[in-house]
Every structure is written in structure tokens, then in C-alpha cells.
Amino acid sequence: MALRFRHQGETFLVEGNINSTTVKQFKNHLEFLLLFNKSLTLNMDGVKTIDENGLKVIKELHTASLLCNKKFSIIGKESKGIYADFLPNNAA
């Protein structure tokens, strides 16, 4: 499934699969949005699957947003799984 972005007010709905074939489009589009907006909120409800390449891009964009003092948020049903990937592993 092709990757689509739909503008919903202050939020951008992402639809499709984020994987090795779509990750470049995903990264380029989000970098553009982050560059030209004060903040970026992604609704991930339309994402069917996301692989490690997509998670890596999200982490990179999160870091870039911090460096530029821009707000970067992820919302939606699946955002908990993405958020969990940001947490450090606790080893005993």
C-alpha cells in the first residue's frame, strides 16, 4: 500500500505501510513538514505496519525537532508501540 499523508488541521494523518520501500518518502515528507511548521503532530491510526526503518526515522526526526526547538508529537491507537521503542531498556 502506498504511503499517504492527509492534513487534518494541525495534525497529519499517515496512511499505509512504513517499511524499507516507503521509508525514504516518509522521511523526506516529514523533514519538509518539520522544516516549515512550528510543530508537527502525526496521527498514526492509518498506519498498517511500521518496521525498524520507520522507527529509526521517527527517532531521527524527534532528535532533529529537539535541536530546532520544535514540538514533535505522535498520536493514535498505535502510538503506544512506537513510544515503547523510545524507552531505554532496563537491564538487571
PyMOL Python script that loads the backbone (N, CA, C, O; Angstrom):
from pymol import cmd

cmd.read_pdbstr("""\
ATOM      1  N   MET A   1       0.833  -1.179   0.000  1.00  0.00           N
ATOM      2  CA  MET A   1       0.000   0.000   0.000  1.00  0.00           C
ATOM      3  C   MET A   1       0.881   1.247   0.000  1.00  0.00           C
ATOM      4  O   MET A   1       1.831   1.345   0.776  1.00  0.00           O
ATOM      5  N   ALA A   2       0.563   2.181  -0.861  1.00  0.00           N
ATOM      6  CA  ALA A   2       1.322   3.422  -0.944  1.00  0.00           C
ATOM      7  C   ALA A   2       1.123   4.243   0.327  1.00  0.00           C
ATOM      8  O   ALA A   2       0.094   4.139   0.995  1.00  0.00           O
ATOM      9  N   LEU A   3       2.105   5.046   0.644  1.00  0.00           N
ATOM     10  CA  LEU A   3       2.066   5.889   1.826  1.00  0.00           C
ATOM     11  C   LEU A   3       1.387   7.205   1.469  1.00  0.00           C
ATOM     12  O   LEU A   3       1.710   7.830   0.459  1.00  0.00           O
ATOM     13  N   ARG A   4       0.435   7.621   2.317  1.00  0.00           N
ATOM     14  CA  ARG A   4      -0.285   8.872   2.090  1.00  0.00           C
ATOM     15  C   ARG A   4      -0.256   9.719   3.351  1.00  0.00           C
ATOM     16  O   ARG A   4      -0.227   9.199   4.467  1.00  0.00           O
ATOM     17  N   PHE A   5      -0.264  11.030   3.155  1.00  0.00           N
ATOM     18  CA  PHE A   5      -0.342  11.988   4.248  1.00  0.00           C
ATOM     19  C   PHE A   5      -1.565  12.858   4.003  1.00  0.00           C
ATOM     20  O   PHE A   5      -1.741  13.405   2.915  1.00  0.00           O
ATOM     21  N   ARG A   6      -2.407  12.982   5.018  1.00  0.00           N
ATOM     22  CA  ARG A   6      -3.571  13.861   4.900  1.00  0.00           C
ATOM     23  C   ARG A   6      -3.526  14.887   6.015  1.00  0.00           C
ATOM     24  O   ARG A   6      -3.335  14.561   7.187  1.00  0.00           O
ATOM     25  N   HIS A   7      -3.709  16.139   5.616  1.00  0.00           N
ATOM     26  CA  HIS A   7      -3.679  17.254   6.560  1.00  0.00           C
ATOM     27  C   HIS A   7      -5.027  17.345   7.257  1.00  0.00           C
ATOM     28  O   HIS A   7      -6.067  17.423   6.603  1.00  0.00           O
ATOM     29  N   GLN A   8      -5.010  17.336   8.593  1.00  0.00           N
ATOM     30  CA  GLN A   8      -6.226  17.449   9.397  1.00  0.00           C
ATOM     31  C   GLN A   8      -6.029  18.559  10.421  1.00  0.00           C
ATOM     32  O   GLN A   8      -5.730  18.288  11.584  1.00  0.00           O
ATOM     33  N   GLY A   9      -6.193  19.786  10.000  1.00  0.00           N
ATOM     34  CA  GLY A   9      -5.947  20.916  10.895  1.00  0.00           C
ATOM     35  C   GLY A   9      -4.480  21.013  11.229  1.00  0.00           C
ATOM     36  O   GLY A   9      -3.651  21.222  10.342  1.00  0.00           O
ATOM     37  N   GLU A  10      -4.144  20.862  12.505  1.00  0.00           N
ATOM     38  CA  GLU A  10      -2.753  20.915  12.963  1.00  0.00           C
ATOM     39  C   GLU A  10      -2.077  19.544  12.919  1.00  0.00           C
ATOM     40  O   GLU A  10      -0.896  19.422  13.246  1.00  0.00           O
ATOM     41  N   THR A  11      -2.814  18.524  12.520  1.00  0.00           N
ATOM     42  CA  THR A  11      -2.332  17.144  12.571  1.00  0.00           C
ATOM     43  C   THR A  11      -2.216  16.580  11.154  1.00  0.00           C
ATOM     44  O   THR A  11      -2.972  16.952  10.257  1.00  0.00           O
ATOM     45  N   PHE A  12      -1.254  15.677  10.976  1.00  0.00           N
ATOM     46  CA  PHE A  12      -1.087  14.991   9.707  1.00  0.00           C
ATOM     47  C   PHE A  12      -1.347  13.505   9.918  1.00  0.00           C
ATOM     48  O   PHE A  12      -0.654  12.847  10.694  1.00  0.00           O
ATOM     49  N   LEU A  13      -2.352  12.985   9.221  1.00  0.00           N
ATOM     50  CA  LEU A  13      -2.695  11.570   9.288  1.00  0.00           C
ATOM     51  C   LEU A  13      -1.808  10.810   8.314  1.00  0.00           C
ATOM     52  O   LEU A  13      -1.741  11.147   7.132  1.00  0.00           O
ATOM     53  N   VAL A  14      -1.131   9.791   8.811  1.00  0.00           N
ATOM     54  CA  VAL A  14      -0.272   8.947   7.976  1.00  0.00           C
ATOM     55  C   VAL A  14      -1.052   7.669   7.680  1.00  0.00           C
ATOM     56  O   VAL A  14      -1.588   7.041   8.593  1.00  0.00           O
ATOM     57  N   GLU A  15      -1.116   7.283   6.399  1.00  0.00           N
ATOM     58  CA  GLU A  15      -1.834   6.082   5.993  1.00  0.00           C
ATOM     59  C   GLU A  15      -0.925   5.203   5.147  1.00  0.00           C
ATOM     60  O   GLU A  15      -0.217   5.694   4.268  1.00  0.00           O
ATOM     61  N   GLY A  16      -0.950   3.894   5.416  1.00  0.00           N
ATOM     62  CA  GLY A  16      -0.183   2.948   4.617  1.00  0.00           C
ATOM     63  C   GLY A  16       0.805   2.162   5.454  1.00  0.00           C
ATOM     64  O   GLY A  16       0.666   2.048   6.672  1.00  0.00           O
ATOM     65  N   ASN A  17       1.798   1.627   4.782  1.00  0.00           N
ATOM     66  CA  ASN A  17       2.849   0.838   5.410  1.00  0.00           C
ATOM     67  C   ASN A  17       4.148   1.630   5.393  1.00  0.00           C
ATOM     68  O   ASN A  17       4.520   2.216   4.377  1.00  0.00           O
ATOM     69  N   ILE A  18       4.830   1.638   6.528  1.00  0.00           N
ATOM     70  CA  ILE A  18       6.132   2.300   6.604  1.00  0.00           C
ATOM     71  C   ILE A  18       7.165   1.189   6.706  1.00  0.00           C
ATOM     72  O   ILE A  18       7.308   0.537   7.740  1.00  0.00           O
ATOM     73  N   ASN A  19       7.881   0.994   5.603  1.00  0.00           N
ATOM     74  CA  ASN A  19       8.863  -0.084   5.523  1.00  0.00           C
ATOM     75  C   ASN A  19      10.018   0.362   4.632  1.00  0.00           C
ATOM     76  O   ASN A  19      10.111   1.534   4.269  1.00  0.00           O
ATOM     77  N   SER A  20      10.883  -0.558   4.289  1.00  0.00           N
ATOM     78  CA  SER A  20      12.085  -0.208   3.516  1.00  0.00           C
ATOM     79  C   SER A  20      11.762   0.414   2.156  1.00  0.00           C
ATOM     80  O   SER A  20      12.575   1.173   1.628  1.00  0.00           O
ATOM     81  N   THR A  21      10.602   0.114   1.582  1.00  0.00           N
ATOM     82  CA  THR A  21      10.265   0.688   0.276  1.00  0.00           C
ATOM     83  C   THR A  21       9.634   2.074   0.376  1.00  0.00           C
ATOM     84  O   THR A  21       9.662   2.832  -0.594  1.00  0.00           O
ATOM     85  N   THR A  22       9.062   2.421   1.536  1.00  0.00           N
ATOM     86  CA  THR A  22       8.396   3.712   1.685  1.00  0.00           C
ATOM     87  C   THR A  22       9.101   4.656   2.662  1.00  0.00           C
ATOM     88  O   THR A  22       8.699   5.810   2.810  1.00  0.00           O
ATOM     89  N   VAL A  23      10.147   4.168   3.323  1.00  0.00           N
ATOM     90  CA  VAL A  23      10.768   4.961   4.384  1.00  0.00           C
ATOM     91  C   VAL A  23      11.421   6.235   3.855  1.00  0.00           C
ATOM     92  O   VAL A  23      11.435   7.241   4.564  1.00  0.00           O
ATOM     93  N   LYS A  24      11.953   6.230   2.657  1.00  0.00           N
ATOM     94  CA  LYS A  24      12.575   7.440   2.103  1.00  0.00           C
ATOM     95  C   LYS A  24      11.515   8.518   1.875  1.00  0.00           C
ATOM     96  O   LYS A  24      11.736   9.682   2.211  1.00  0.00           O
ATOM     97  N   GLN A  25      10.372   8.141   1.309  1.00  0.00           N
ATOM     98  CA  GLN A  25       9.272   9.080   1.117  1.00  0.00           C
ATOM     99  C   GLN A  25       8.792   9.604   2.471  1.00  0.00           C
ATOM    100  O   GLN A  25       8.549  10.800   2.626  1.00  0.00           O
ATOM    101  N   PHE A  26       8.658   8.710   3.446  1.00  0.00           N
ATOM    102  CA  PHE A  26       8.224   9.061   4.796  1.00  0.00           C
ATOM    103  C   PHE A  26       9.165  10.101   5.400  1.00  0.00           C
ATOM    104  O   PHE A  26       8.720  11.127   5.913  1.00  0.00           O
ATOM    105  N   LYS A  27      10.460   9.829   5.337  1.00  0.00           N
ATOM    106  CA  LYS A  27      11.464  10.735   5.911  1.00  0.00           C
ATOM    107  C   LYS A  27      11.464  12.085   5.208  1.00  0.00           C
ATOM    108  O   LYS A  27      11.442  13.124   5.866  1.00  0.00           O
ATOM    109  N   ASN A  28      11.490  12.082   3.886  1.00  0.00           N
ATOM    110  CA  ASN A  28      11.528  13.331   3.130  1.00  0.00           C
ATOM    111  C   ASN A  28      10.317  14.208   3.422  1.00  0.00           C
ATOM    112  O   ASN A  28      10.448  15.418   3.609  1.00  0.00           O
ATOM    113  N   HIS A  29       9.136  13.591   3.459  1.00  0.00           N
ATOM    114  CA  HIS A  29       7.919  14.354   3.695  1.00  0.00           C
ATOM    115  C   HIS A  29       7.904  14.940   5.109  1.00  0.00           C
ATOM    116  O   HIS A  29       7.532  16.098   5.298  1.00  0.00           O
ATOM    117  N   LEU A  30       8.304  14.148   6.091  1.00  0.00           N
ATOM    118  CA  LEU A  30       8.296  14.639   7.466  1.00  0.00           C
ATOM    119  C   LEU A  30       9.361  15.701   7.704  1.00  0.00           C
ATOM    120  O   LEU A  30       9.130  16.641   8.464  1.00  0.00           O
ATOM    121  N   GLU A  31      10.513  15.572   7.075  1.00  0.00           N
ATOM    122  CA  GLU A  31      11.544  16.608   7.188  1.00  0.00           C
ATOM    123  C   GLU A  31      11.032  17.931   6.629  1.00  0.00           C
ATOM    124  O   GLU A  31      11.269  18.992   7.205  1.00  0.00           O
ATOM    125  N   PHE A  32      10.331  17.859   5.509  1.00  0.00           N
ATOM    126  CA  PHE A  32       9.747  19.057   4.902  1.00  0.00           C
ATOM    127  C   PHE A  32       8.717  19.681   5.846  1.00  0.00           C
ATOM    128  O   PHE A  32       8.730  20.889   6.078  1.00  0.00           O
ATOM    129  N   LEU A  33       7.827  18.849   6.387  1.00  0.00           N
ATOM    130  CA  LEU A  33       6.798  19.351   7.303  1.00  0.00           C
ATOM    131  C   LEU A  33       7.416  19.974   8.550  1.00  0.00           C
ATOM    132  O   LEU A  33       6.967  21.023   9.012  1.00  0.00           O
ATOM    133  N   LEU A  34       8.432  19.336   9.084  1.00  0.00           N
ATOM    134  CA  LEU A  34       9.093  19.843  10.286  1.00  0.00           C
ATOM    135  C   LEU A  34       9.817  21.159   9.998  1.00  0.00           C
ATOM    136  O   LEU A  34       9.851  22.048  10.849  1.00  0.00           O
ATOM    137  N   LEU A  35      10.381  21.282   8.830  1.00  0.00           N
ATOM    138  CA  LEU A  35      11.105  22.491   8.457  1.00  0.00           C
ATOM    139  C   LEU A  35      10.181  23.705   8.349  1.00  0.00           C
ATOM    140  O   LEU A  35      10.547  24.807   8.757  1.00  0.00           O
ATOM    141  N   PHE A  36       8.983  23.498   7.799  1.00  0.00           N
ATOM    142  CA  PHE A  36       8.099  24.619   7.503  1.00  0.00           C
ATOM    143  C   PHE A  36       6.927  24.773   8.466  1.00  0.00           C
ATOM    144  O   PHE A  36       6.014  25.554   8.196  1.00  0.00           O
ATOM    145  N   ASN A  37       6.930  24.050   9.579  1.00  0.00           N
ATOM    146  CA  ASN A  37       5.886  24.182  10.587  1.00  0.00           C
ATOM    147  C   ASN A  37       6.520  24.405  11.951  1.00  0.00           C
ATOM    148  O   ASN A  37       7.637  23.956  12.205  1.00  0.00           O
ATOM    149  N   LYS A  38       5.805  25.097  12.824  1.00  0.00           N
ATOM    150  CA  LYS A  38       6.297  25.329  14.181  1.00  0.00           C
ATOM    151  C   LYS A  38       6.272  24.053  15.002  1.00  0.00           C
ATOM    152  O   LYS A  38       7.083  23.859  15.907  1.00  0.00           O
ATOM    153  N   SER A  39       5.323  23.186  14.667  1.00  0.00           N
ATOM    154  CA  SER A  39       5.204  21.913  15.362  1.00  0.00           C
ATOM    155  C   SER A  39       4.689  20.876  14.365  1.00  0.00           C
ATOM    156  O   SER A  39       4.148  21.210  13.311  1.00  0.00           O
ATOM    157  N   LEU A  40       4.873  19.609  14.733  1.00  0.00           N
ATOM    158  CA  LEU A  40       4.429  18.524  13.864  1.00  0.00           C
ATOM    159  C   LEU A  40       3.775  17.452  14.726  1.00  0.00           C
ATOM    160  O   LEU A  40       4.402  16.883  15.620  1.00  0.00           O
ATOM    161  N   THR A  41       2.501  17.187  14.440  1.00  0.00           N
ATOM    162  CA  THR A  41       1.773  16.130  15.124  1.00  0.00           C
ATOM    163  C   THR A  41       1.341  15.112  14.085  1.00  0.00           C
ATOM    164  O   THR A  41       0.645  15.439  13.123  1.00  0.00           O
ATOM    165  N   LEU A  42       1.768  13.861  14.297  1.00  0.00           N
ATOM    166  CA  LEU A  42       1.416  12.770  13.393  1.00  0.00           C
ATOM    167  C   LEU A  42       0.365  11.884  14.037  1.00  0.00           C
ATOM    168  O   LEU A  42       0.524  11.454  15.179  1.00  0.00           O
ATOM    169  N   ASN A  43      -0.707  11.610  13.306  1.00  0.00           N
ATOM    170  CA  ASN A  43      -1.697  10.638  13.727  1.00  0.00           C
ATOM    171  C   ASN A  43      -1.371   9.350  12.982  1.00  0.00           C
ATOM    172  O   ASN A  43      -1.455   9.304  11.755  1.00  0.00           O
ATOM    173  N   MET A  44      -1.001   8.311  13.712  1.00  0.00           N
ATOM    174  CA  MET A  44      -0.552   7.057  13.113  1.00  0.00           C
ATOM    175  C   MET A  44      -1.673   6.018  12.987  1.00  0.00           C
ATOM    176  O   MET A  44      -1.398   4.846  12.729  1.00  0.00           O
ATOM    177  N   ASP A  45      -2.938   6.438  13.166  1.00  0.00           N
ATOM    178  CA  ASP A  45      -4.057   5.496  13.102  1.00  0.00           C
ATOM    179  C   ASP A  45      -4.170   4.801  11.750  1.00  0.00           C
ATOM    180  O   ASP A  45      -4.656   3.672  11.684  1.00  0.00           O
ATOM    181  N   GLY A  46      -3.737   5.443  10.677  1.00  0.00           N
ATOM    182  CA  GLY A  46      -3.858   4.849   9.356  1.00  0.00           C
ATOM    183  C   GLY A  46      -2.682   3.975   8.952  1.00  0.00           C
ATOM    184  O   GLY A  46      -2.655   3.446   7.841  1.00  0.00           O
ATOM    185  N   VAL A  47      -1.711   3.819   9.841  1.00  0.00           N
ATOM    186  CA  VAL A  47      -0.526   3.007   9.528  1.00  0.00           C
ATOM    187  C   VAL A  47      -0.853   1.543   9.773  1.00  0.00           C
ATOM    188  O   VAL A  47      -1.230   1.148  10.876  1.00  0.00           O
ATOM    189  N   LYS A  48      -0.703   0.752   8.728  1.00  0.00           N
ATOM    190  CA  LYS A  48      -0.957  -0.696   8.836  1.00  0.00           C
ATOM    191  C   LYS A  48       0.214  -1.406   9.505  1.00  0.00           C
ATOM    192  O   LYS A  48       0.020  -2.212  10.415  1.00  0.00           O
ATOM    193  N   THR A  49       1.446  -1.101   9.046  1.00  0.00           N
ATOM    194  CA  THR A  49       2.655  -1.690   9.618  1.00  0.00           C
ATOM    195  C   THR A  49       3.773  -0.653   9.622  1.00  0.00           C
ATOM    196  O   THR A  49       3.805   0.263   8.799  1.00  0.00           O
ATOM    197  N   ILE A  50       4.678  -0.825  10.565  1.00  0.00           N
ATOM    198  CA  ILE A  50       5.879   0.007  10.607  1.00  0.00           C
ATOM    199  C   ILE A  50       7.036  -0.897  11.013  1.00  0.00           C
ATOM    200  O   ILE A  50       6.940  -1.631  11.996  1.00  0.00           O
ATOM    201  N   ASP A  51       8.124  -0.844  10.258  1.00  0.00           N
ATOM    202  CA  ASP A  51       9.280  -1.689  10.562  1.00  0.00           C
ATOM    203  C   ASP A  51      10.359  -0.867  11.261  1.00  0.00           C
ATOM    204  O   ASP A  51      10.162   0.306  11.578  1.00  0.00           O
ATOM    205  N   GLU A  52      11.497  -1.504  11.490  1.00  0.00           N
ATOM    206  CA  GLU A  52      12.582  -0.830  12.209  1.00  0.00           C
ATOM    207  C   GLU A  52      13.116   0.379  11.448  1.00  0.00           C
ATOM    208  O   GLU A  52      13.624   1.315  12.066  1.00  0.00           O
ATOM    209  N   ASN A  53      13.011   0.379  10.117  1.00  0.00           N
ATOM    210  CA  ASN A  53      13.441   1.541   9.330  1.00  0.00           C
ATOM    211  C   ASN A  53      12.571   2.752   9.637  1.00  0.00           C
ATOM    212  O   ASN A  53      13.077   3.865   9.778  1.00  0.00           O
ATOM    213  N   GLY A  54      11.281   2.539   9.740  1.00  0.00           N
ATOM    214  CA  GLY A  54      10.357   3.619  10.070  1.00  0.00           C
ATOM    215  C   GLY A  54      10.575   4.136  11.474  1.00  0.00           C
ATOM    216  O   GLY A  54      10.542   5.345  11.704  1.00  0.00           O
ATOM    217  N   LEU A  55      10.798   3.231  12.421  1.00  0.00           N
ATOM    218  CA  LEU A  55      11.062   3.641  13.799  1.00  0.00           C
ATOM    219  C   LEU A  55      12.343   4.454  13.894  1.00  0.00           C
ATOM    220  O   LEU A  55      12.422   5.415  14.659  1.00  0.00           O
ATOM    221  N   LYS A  56      13.345   4.065  13.117  1.00  0.00           N
ATOM    222  CA  LYS A  56      14.616   4.793  13.110  1.00  0.00           C
ATOM    223  C   LYS A  56      14.412   6.227  12.604  1.00  0.00           C
ATOM    224  O   LYS A  56      14.982   7.168  13.156  1.00  0.00           O
ATOM    225  N   VAL A  57      13.607   6.388  11.564  1.00  0.00           N
ATOM    226  CA  VAL A  57      13.325   7.721  11.020  1.00  0.00           C
ATOM    227  C   VAL A  57      12.598   8.573  12.054  1.00  0.00           C
ATOM    228  O   VAL A  57      12.906   9.753  12.217  1.00  0.00           O
ATOM    229  N   ILE A  58      11.635   7.977  12.752  1.00  0.00           N
ATOM    230  CA  ILE A  58      10.907   8.721  13.778  1.00  0.00           C
ATOM    231  C   ILE A  58      11.862   9.192  14.871  1.00  0.00           C
ATOM    232  O   ILE A  58      11.761  10.326  15.338  1.00  0.00           O
ATOM    233  N   LYS A  59      12.782   8.333  15.277  1.00  0.00           N
ATOM    234  CA  LYS A  59      13.769   8.729  16.290  1.00  0.00           C
ATOM    235  C   LYS A  59      14.652   9.868  15.783  1.00  0.00           C
ATOM    236  O   LYS A  59      14.941  10.810  16.521  1.00  0.00           O
ATOM    237  N   GLU A  60      15.076   9.781  14.531  1.00  0.00           N
ATOM    238  CA  GLU A  60      15.916  10.833  13.951  1.00  0.00           C
ATOM    239  C   GLU A  60      15.172  12.163  13.892  1.00  0.00           C
ATOM    240  O   GLU A  60      15.741  13.211  14.199  1.00  0.00           O
ATOM    241  N   LEU A  61      13.907  12.119  13.499  1.00  0.00           N
ATOM    242  CA  LEU A  61      13.112  13.341  13.415  1.00  0.00           C
ATOM    243  C   LEU A  61      12.827  13.908  14.802  1.00  0.00           C
ATOM    244  O   LEU A  61      12.775  15.125  14.978  1.00  0.00           O
ATOM    245  N   HIS A  62      12.644  13.044  15.769  1.00  0.00           N
ATOM    246  CA  HIS A  62      12.458  13.510  17.145  1.00  0.00           C
ATOM    247  C   HIS A  62      13.701  14.268  17.604  1.00  0.00           C
ATOM    248  O   HIS A  62      13.591  15.343  18.192  1.00  0.00           O
ATOM    249  N   THR A  63      14.868  13.717  17.341  1.00  0.00           N
ATOM    250  CA  THR A  63      16.120  14.377  17.705  1.00  0.00           C
ATOM    251  C   THR A  63      16.263  15.714  16.975  1.00  0.00           C
ATOM    252  O   THR A  63      16.659  16.714  17.574  1.00  0.00           O
ATOM    253  N   ALA A  64      15.940  15.726  15.682  1.00  0.00           N
ATOM    254  CA  ALA A  64      16.029  16.969  14.908  1.00  0.00           C
ATOM    255  C   ALA A  64      15.073  18.025  15.448  1.00  0.00           C
ATOM    256  O   ALA A  64      15.413  19.207  15.491  1.00  0.00           O
ATOM    257  N   SER A  65      13.887  17.607  15.859  1.00  0.00           N
ATOM    258  CA  SER A  65      12.920  18.568  16.401  1.00  0.00           C
ATOM    259  C   SER A  65      13.427  19.176  17.704  1.00  0.00           C
ATOM    260  O   SER A  65      13.219  20.363  17.955  1.00  0.00           O
ATOM    261  N   LEU A  66      14.085  18.381  18.528  1.00  0.00           N
ATOM    262  CA  LEU A  66      14.648  18.899  19.775  1.00  0.00           C
ATOM    263  C   LEU A  66      15.736  19.932  19.494  1.00  0.00           C
ATOM    264  O   LEU A  66      15.810  20.965  20.160  1.00  0.00           O
ATOM    265  N   LEU A  67      16.576  19.645  18.506  1.00  0.00           N
ATOM    266  CA  LEU A  67      17.654  20.570  18.160  1.00  0.00           C
ATOM    267  C   LEU A  67      17.126  21.889  17.605  1.00  0.00           C
ATOM    268  O   LEU A  67      17.762  22.933  17.756  1.00  0.00           O
ATOM    269  N   CYS A  68      15.958  21.837  16.960  1.00  0.00           N
ATOM    270  CA  CYS A  68      15.360  23.035  16.361  1.00  0.00           C
ATOM    271  C   CYS A  68      14.315  23.683  17.261  1.00  0.00           C
ATOM    272  O   CYS A  68      13.664  24.646  16.857  1.00  0.00           O
ATOM    273  N   ASN A  69      14.149  23.163  18.476  1.00  0.00           N
ATOM    274  CA  ASN A  69      13.131  23.661  19.409  1.00  0.00           C
ATOM    275  C   ASN A  69      11.732  23.634  18.801  1.00  0.00           C
ATOM    276  O   ASN A  69      10.969  24.591  18.938  1.00  0.00           O
ATOM    277  N   LYS A  70      11.401  22.532  18.127  1.00  0.00           N
ATOM    278  CA  LYS A  70      10.077  22.366  17.553  1.00  0.00           C
ATOM    279  C   LYS A  70       9.391  21.179  18.212  1.00  0.00           C
ATOM    280  O   LYS A  70      10.025  20.179  18.551  1.00  0.00           O
ATOM    281  N   LYS A  71       8.093  21.313  18.383  1.00  0.00           N
ATOM    282  CA  LYS A  71       7.312  20.259  19.014  1.00  0.00           C
ATOM    283  C   LYS A  71       7.044  19.147  17.996  1.00  0.00           C
ATOM    284  O   LYS A  71       6.621  19.412  16.871  1.00  0.00           O
ATOM    285  N   PHE A  72       7.295  17.902  18.404  1.00  0.00           N
ATOM    286  CA  PHE A  72       7.064  16.736  17.546  1.00  0.00           C
ATOM    287  C   PHE A  72       6.268  15.725  18.362  1.00  0.00           C
ATOM    288  O   PHE A  72       6.753  15.227  19.378  1.00  0.00           O
ATOM    289  N   SER A  73       5.042  15.418  17.924  1.00  0.00           N
ATOM    290  CA  SER A  73       4.166  14.518  18.667  1.00  0.00           C
ATOM    291  C   SER A  73       3.628  13.422  17.761  1.00  0.00           C
ATOM    292  O   SER A  73       3.436  13.610  16.560  1.00  0.00           O
ATOM    293  N   ILE A  74       3.392  12.273  18.378  1.00  0.00           N
ATOM    294  CA  ILE A  74       2.783  11.147  17.688  1.00  0.00           C
ATOM    295  C   ILE A  74       1.553  10.744  18.481  1.00  0.00           C
ATOM    296  O   ILE A  74       1.632  10.510  19.687  1.00  0.00           O
ATOM    297  N   ILE A  75       0.414  10.665  17.801  1.00  0.00           N
ATOM    298  CA  ILE A  75      -0.822  10.275  18.450  1.00  0.00           C
ATOM    299  C   ILE A  75      -1.456   9.115  17.692  1.00  0.00           C
ATOM    300  O   ILE A  75      -1.035   8.774  16.586  1.00  0.00           O
ATOM    301  N   GLY A  76      -2.458   8.523  18.294  1.00  0.00           N
ATOM    302  CA  GLY A  76      -3.195   7.447  17.645  1.00  0.00           C
ATOM    303  C   GLY A  76      -3.137   6.166  18.447  1.00  0.00           C
ATOM    304  O   GLY A  76      -2.406   6.058  19.431  1.00  0.00           O
ATOM    305  N   LYS A  77      -3.915   5.206  18.010  1.00  0.00           N
ATOM    306  CA  LYS A  77      -4.016   3.926  18.711  1.00  0.00           C
ATOM    307  C   LYS A  77      -2.682   3.206  18.805  1.00  0.00           C
ATOM    308  O   LYS A  77      -2.371   2.607  19.835  1.00  0.00           O
ATOM    309  N   GLU A  78      -1.901   3.256  17.757  1.00  0.00           N
ATOM    310  CA  GLU A  78      -0.642   2.520  17.697  1.00  0.00           C
ATOM    311  C   GLU A  78       0.539   3.306  18.264  1.00  0.00           C
ATOM    312  O   GLU A  78       1.665   2.809  18.260  1.00  0.00           O
ATOM    313  N   SER A  79       0.302   4.507  18.744  1.00  0.00           N
ATOM    314  CA  SER A  79       1.420   5.324  19.209  1.00  0.00           C
ATOM    315  C   SER A  79       2.087   4.739  20.452  1.00  0.00           C
ATOM    316  O   SER A  79       3.255   5.031  20.707  1.00  0.00           O
ATOM    317  N   LYS A  80       1.379   3.921  21.231  1.00  0.00           N
ATOM    318  CA  LYS A  80       1.982   3.309  22.417  1.00  0.00           C
ATOM    319  C   LYS A  80       3.140   2.386  22.037  1.00  0.00           C
ATOM    320  O   LYS A  80       4.160   2.355  22.725  1.00  0.00           O
ATOM    321  N   GLY A  81       2.986   1.637  20.949  1.00  0.00           N
ATOM    322  CA  GLY A  81       4.053   0.753  20.488  1.00  0.00           C
ATOM    323  C   GLY A  81       5.270   1.532  20.021  1.00  0.00           C
ATOM    324  O   GLY A  81       6.407   1.118  20.244  1.00  0.00           O
ATOM    325  N   ILE A  82       5.027   2.650  19.380  1.00  0.00           N
ATOM    326  CA  ILE A  82       6.127   3.498  18.921  1.00  0.00           C
ATOM    327  C   ILE A  82       6.803   4.139  20.129  1.00  0.00           C
ATOM    328  O   ILE A  82       8.031   4.195  20.198  1.00  0.00           O
ATOM    329  N   TYR A  83       6.007   4.621  21.079  1.00  0.00           N
ATOM    330  CA  TYR A  83       6.543   5.237  22.282  1.00  0.00           C
ATOM    331  C   TYR A  83       7.409   4.250  23.059  1.00  0.00           C
ATOM    332  O   TYR A  83       8.462   4.618  23.580  1.00  0.00           O
ATOM    333  N   ALA A  84       6.964   2.999  23.136  1.00  0.00           N
ATOM    334  CA  ALA A  84       7.712   1.978  23.878  1.00  0.00           C
ATOM    335  C   ALA A  84       9.098   1.782  23.283  1.00  0.00           C
ATOM    336  O   ALA A  84      10.039   1.450  24.004  1.00  0.00           O
ATOM    337  N   ASP A  85       9.234   1.983  21.979  1.00  0.00           N
ATOM    338  CA  ASP A  85      10.532   1.823  21.325  1.00  0.00           C
ATOM    339  C   ASP A  85      11.511   2.924  21.728  1.00  0.00           C
ATOM    340  O   ASP A  85      12.723   2.753  21.602  1.00  0.00           O
ATOM    341  N   PHE A  86      10.986   4.058  22.214  1.00  0.00           N
ATOM    342  CA  PHE A  86      11.839   5.157  22.641  1.00  0.00           C
ATOM    343  C   PHE A  86      12.376   4.948  24.051  1.00  0.00           C
ATOM    344  O   PHE A  86      13.382   5.551  24.426  1.00  0.00           O
ATOM    345  N   LEU A  87      11.723   4.109  24.828  1.00  0.00           N
ATOM    346  CA  LEU A  87      12.131   3.913  26.208  1.00  0.00           C
ATOM    347  C   LEU A  87      13.425   3.116  26.282  1.00  0.00           C
ATOM    348  O   LEU A  87      13.619   2.182  25.504  1.00  0.00           O
ATOM    349  N   PRO A  88      14.306   3.468  27.201  1.00  0.00           N
ATOM    350  CA  PRO A  88      15.545   2.700  27.340  1.00  0.00           C
ATOM    351  C   PRO A  88      15.252   1.319  27.916  1.00  0.00           C
ATOM    352  O   PRO A  88      14.308   1.147  28.687  1.00  0.00           O
ATOM    353  N   ASN A  89      16.056   0.349  27.540  1.00  0.00           N
ATOM    354  CA  ASN A  89      15.913  -0.988  28.089  1.00  0.00           C
ATOM    355  C   ASN A  89      16.496  -1.016  29.484  1.00  0.00           C
ATOM    356  O   ASN A  89      17.607  -0.539  29.715  1.00  0.00           O
ATOM    357  N   ASN A  90      15.752  -1.569  30.402  1.00  0.00           N
ATOM    358  CA  ASN A  90      16.222  -1.698  31.775  1.00  0.00           C
ATOM    359  C   ASN A  90      16.816  -3.081  31.949  1.00  0.00           C
ATOM    360  O   ASN A  90      16.102  -4.080  31.859  1.00  0.00           O
ATOM    361  N   ALA A  91      18.092  -3.148  32.193  1.00  0.00           N
ATOM    362  CA  ALA A  91      18.764  -4.416  32.370  1.00  0.00           C
ATOM    363  C   ALA A  91      19.128  -4.570  33.854  1.00  0.00           C
ATOM    364  O   ALA A  91      19.538  -3.616  34.514  1.00  0.00           O
ATOM    365  N   ALA A  92      18.967  -5.772  34.342  1.00  0.00           N
ATOM    366  CA  ALA A  92      19.289  -6.021  35.747  1.00  0.00           C
ATOM    367  C   ALA A  92      20.726  -6.458  35.883  1.00  0.00           C
ATOM    368  O   ALA A  92      21.190  -6.717  36.993  1.00  0.00           O
TER     369      ALA A  92
END
""", "prot")
cmd.dss("prot")
cmd.show_as("cartoon", "prot")
cmd.util.cbc("prot")
cmd.orient("prot")
